[in-house]
Amino acid sequence: MIRKYFFLKFLFVFVLIINENAFADGGLVAFYKLGTKKGSLIEVRNNIVKSLIKENFKILGEYNPSKDSNLLVITFTRKDLLDITLKIKDKGLMASVMRIGLIANNNSVDISLLNPEYVFYSYLRDNTKKYEIELAQISLDIKMALYTITPEFTPFIISSLSDRELKEFRFLIRYPSFDDHIIVGTFKSFKQGLKIIKDNLQARKGETIKVYELIYEKEKIALFGIGLLDKRKGEANFLDKLGNSHLAALPYELILVDTTASILHGKFRFPLYWSDLSMQEYRLIYKTPRDIEETMKVISK
C-alpha cells in the first residue's frame, strides 16, 4: 500500500507538471506560483526547509532582499546536481542553485519557485540534453517536495520560452547573451581571488551580503550568491520598480573560475528572469546593470 501511494503521488505530480507546461504554450516559464499558505513567514519557511531536506536537498543560505523582513529567498542544492554542473566547464556551477521566494502578507505567505528546467536550459544549454534524465529527476524531486506544502503550480504568465529560445536567449538582437559575461576581477591565483572576494563579502563592501558560497579548490571554481542591499543601487531600487513577484530570481551570482571573477550581464539576466519585461519597464531600471557591475568590481578588488 505504501509503495502504491508513492507511485500514485509520483504519477499525479508528473501529470501536474506536464499540464502546467502545456498551459504555458508548450514552453517553459521562469517561475511557478505555489499559492498562499496561512501562517507566519518563519512557519512556512520551516515547513519548506523540512520538506526539501527529506528529499536530500541542502539549504545553502537565505536572506531578506532589500532588508525587507516580509521578503525571504531560500537557496538550495543537492549533491547529484552539484556533480553534474561541476562537469560543465566555466559557468556550469551556476545552474546548481535552486531558489524559492516567500512574501509575507498579514498572516499568510505567497510562495514562488524558480523553475529548475528554466535554469538548466538557460545556463547549461546544450549540456542539458546530455544529462536530461538526471536533471528531470532533480526537478521532479523539488516539485514533489514542495507538493507536500502546496499542490498549486501555476505559471506567473501564460507566455513562455522554448528550450531553444532559452539556449539562445537575448532580450534584443544586439543585447548580450549568456556567453557575454562581464569580468569584474582578475587575480594572480585562484587562492588570491578567493581570499579577496571572501574578505570583501565578510566586510560587506558595496553594501552587500553573502547569501551562499560553493567552493571547489581542486577544480579552482567558486560561486557566490550576493545580496545587493544598497538602497539606491540594489534590490530595494529595482524591486520597487519591477515588483516582488519574481523574487526567486535573487540573489545575483558572482563566479570565480581560476583567476577570473565574472558575472552575467544585467542586460541578459534581468530580461531572462523578468521574461514579461516590457521596454517601458526596462527603461525604469536601465542603470541597474551598470550599478551591479560596479558593486561586483568593488567586491573583486
Secondary structure as UniProt FT lines:
FT   HELIX           2..23
FT   TURN            24..26
FT   STRAND          31..38
FT   HELIX           41..54
FT   TURN            55..56
FT   STRAND          58..63
FT   HELIX           65..67
FT   TURN            69..70
FT   STRAND          71..77
FT   HELIX           79..86
FT   TURN            89..91
FT   HELIX           92..96
FT   STRAND          98..105
FT   TURN            106..107
FT   STRAND          108..114
FT   HELIX           116..119
FT   HELIX           120..124
FT   TURN            125..126
FT   HELIX           127..130
FT   HELIX           132..147
FT   TURN            148..149
FT   STRAND          154..155
FT   HELIX           163..167
FT   TURN            173..174
FT   TURN            178..179
FT   STRAND          182..186
FT   HELIX           190..202
FT   TURN            203..204
FT   HELIX           205..207
FT   STRAND          208..216
FT   TURN            217..220
FT   STRAND          221..228
FT   TURN            231..233
FT   HELIX           235..242
FT   TURN            245..246
FT   HELIX           247..249
FT   STRAND          252..257
FT   TURN            258..259
FT   STRAND          260..263
FT   HELIX           266..273
FT   TURN            275..276
FT   HELIX           279..284
FT   TURN            285..287
FT   HELIX           288..299
//
